[in-house]
């Protein structure tokens, strides 16, 4: 399955890093999973490079192909703008038979 390509400046949510469901906790890493980031260069399959991490670094990223991410929602982008940088992703409702389950 081919991964989605995101352009530079796109807002994304980093879901997993590494094999399986690799989650990275915010305390101990400046690029935790389940956070909203803005890309400083296009995401392809070789890594994700963000404009700003949670500690203010402008030169950070992951250089691995084992990443899962999704496009940030409009509400998440608004939260990123309000925080002036990375912020926790918002809960996304699950849709089952056209009903949103929270």
C-alpha positions as CSV (number, residue, x, y, z in Angstrom):
1,X,0.0,0.0,0.0
2,X,1.5,3.4,-1.0
3,X,1.6,6.0,1.6
4,X,-0.1,9.4,1.1
5,X,2.2,12.2,0.0
6,X,1.9,15.5,1.8
7,X,3.4,18.8,0.5
8,X,5.7,21.1,2.5
9,X,3.7,23.3,4.8
10,X,0.9,20.7,5.2
11,X,-0.5,20.1,8.7
12,X,-0.4,16.5,9.8
13,X,-1.0,14.3,12.8
14,X,1.8,11.8,13.5
15,X,0.1,8.6,14.5
16,X,2.8,6.0,14.9
17,X,6.6,5.6,14.5
18,X,8.3,2.3,14.0
19,X,6.9,-1.1,13.5
20,X,3.4,-1.9,14.7
21,X,1.6,0.6,16.8
22,X,4.6,2.5,18.0
23,X,3.4,5.4,20.2
24,X,5.8,8.0,21.6
25,X,4.9,9.7,24.9
26,X,5.3,13.5,25.1
27,X,7.6,13.4,28.2
28,X,10.9,12.3,26.9
29,X,10.6,13.1,23.2
30,X,10.2,16.4,21.4
31,X,8.2,14.8,18.6
32,X,5.5,12.7,20.3
33,X,2.8,10.8,18.4
34,X,-0.8,12.1,18.4
35,X,0.3,15.7,18.0
36,X,-0.3,18.2,15.2
37,X,2.8,19.4,13.2
38,X,3.5,21.4,10.1
39,X,5.9,19.9,7.6
40,X,9.0,21.9,6.6
41,X,9.5,19.6,3.5
42,X,7.2,17.2,1.7
43,X,6.5,13.9,3.3
44,X,7.2,11.0,1.1
45,X,8.1,7.5,2.3
46,X,11.6,8.3,3.7
47,X,10.7,10.4,6.7
48,X,8.9,13.3,8.2
49,X,10.6,16.7,8.8
50,X,8.6,19.3,10.8
51,X,8.9,23.1,11.1
52,X,8.8,23.1,14.8
53,X,8.9,20.4,17.5
54,X,7.4,20.6,21.0
55,X,10.7,22.0,22.4
56,X,11.0,24.8,19.8
57,X,13.6,23.1,17.6
58,X,13.3,23.9,13.9
59,X,15.6,21.1,12.6
60,X,14.0,17.9,13.9
61,X,12.2,15.0,12.3
62,X,12.1,11.2,11.8
63,X,14.1,9.6,9.0
64,X,12.3,6.3,8.7
65,X,9.8,4.8,6.4
66,X,7.9,3.2,9.3
67,X,5.6,6.2,10.0
68,X,1.8,6.6,10.0
69,X,0.3,10.0,9.7
70,X,-2.9,11.6,8.6
71,X,-3.9,15.1,7.5
72,X,-4.9,17.4,10.4
73,X,-8.5,18.6,10.5
74,X,-9.4,22.2,10.2
75,X,-10.1,22.3,14.0
76,X,-6.6,20.8,14.7
77,X,-5.0,23.4,12.4
78,X,-6.8,26.2,14.3
79,X,-5.4,24.7,17.6
80,X,-1.9,24.6,16.1
81,X,-2.2,28.3,15.2
82,X,-3.6,29.2,18.6
83,X,-0.7,27.3,20.3
84,X,1.8,28.8,17.8
85,X,3.3,25.4,17.3
86,X,2.7,21.7,17.9
87,X,-0.3,20.7,20.0
88,X,-2.1,17.5,20.9
89,X,-4.4,16.1,18.2
90,X,-8.1,16.3,18.8
91,X,-10.2,13.2,19.3
92,X,-11.7,12.1,16.0
93,X,-15.1,10.5,16.0
94,X,-15.5,7.0,14.6
95,X,-18.1,6.7,11.9
96,X,-20.1,3.5,11.9
97,X,-23.0,3.1,9.5
98,X,-23.1,6.9,8.9
99,X,-23.3,7.7,12.6
100,X,-20.5,9.4,14.5
101,X,-19.5,7.5,17.6
102,X,-17.7,9.6,20.3
